[in-house]
């Protein structure tokens, strides 16, 4: 997307952290901003702050784990701004722990918010973006934990790997329609990810403490404002992968080196020797 002025962005998890940082960056570029969040008081405060900065903004309460709530938020966005062009499926929560000790309700919660929240955002807003024929953009927030899997963070990583995988597929599907899909993979950012259990919905056990990494790692991360500006750069340049921590490149390279070693072992495998099977050409499916 090259011309953002006067167009509308819908951002989940918009009351704080990465979502609010995106709102400022996109709003300062001339976009109308619809913030969606599950917490009413911070949401109202965020909109007021945006408006003080002369950014046209509105808000809607939305639990991204509820498809009907997402549909209602979409209707409210159209009511307020007429069209929607950019959707940031950003809301996320964190939970982790030793294998075998993670509660079923923790799994249900993180999958509902981090994974299904993105699905609901895509499926609800795609028809609206398609309807005006002006093209658009979806930014799906994953994490570097969607490319590497630190021990003890498996529920979080599983959902973020899923966001990366879904986004890669949607990229190929929607590019011919001038609808860009990107996946945001930040490292440590000064957000409230370790406090995400404060608004945990009743059906998943209610408010709780859900620390997934040491508080010091979060507190010493980069400022959300940098991520917001980085997202704006990527939107203007149609980047498919949005990275914010280039010094983490080596960790991804280590993972891929281990994967390539697995293929080397398969090449040398006596069990596979002489096999004449050929996998169908899947090159069109690659990023």
Secondary structure, 3 states (H helix, E strand, C coil): CCCCCCCEEEEECCCCHHHHHHHHHHHHCCCEEEEEECCHHHHHHHHHHHHHCCCCEEEEECCCCCHHHHHHHHHHHHHHHCCCCEEEECCCCCCCCCCCCCCHHHHHHHHHHHHHHHHHHHHHHHHHHHHHCCCEEEEEECCHHHCCCCCCCHHHHHHHHHHHHHHHHHHHHHHHHCEEEEEEECCCECCCHHHHHHHCCHHHCCCCCCCCCCHHHHHCCECHHHHHHHHHHHHHHCCCEEECCHHHHHHHHHHHHHHHHHHHHHHCCHHHCCCCCCCCCCHHHCC
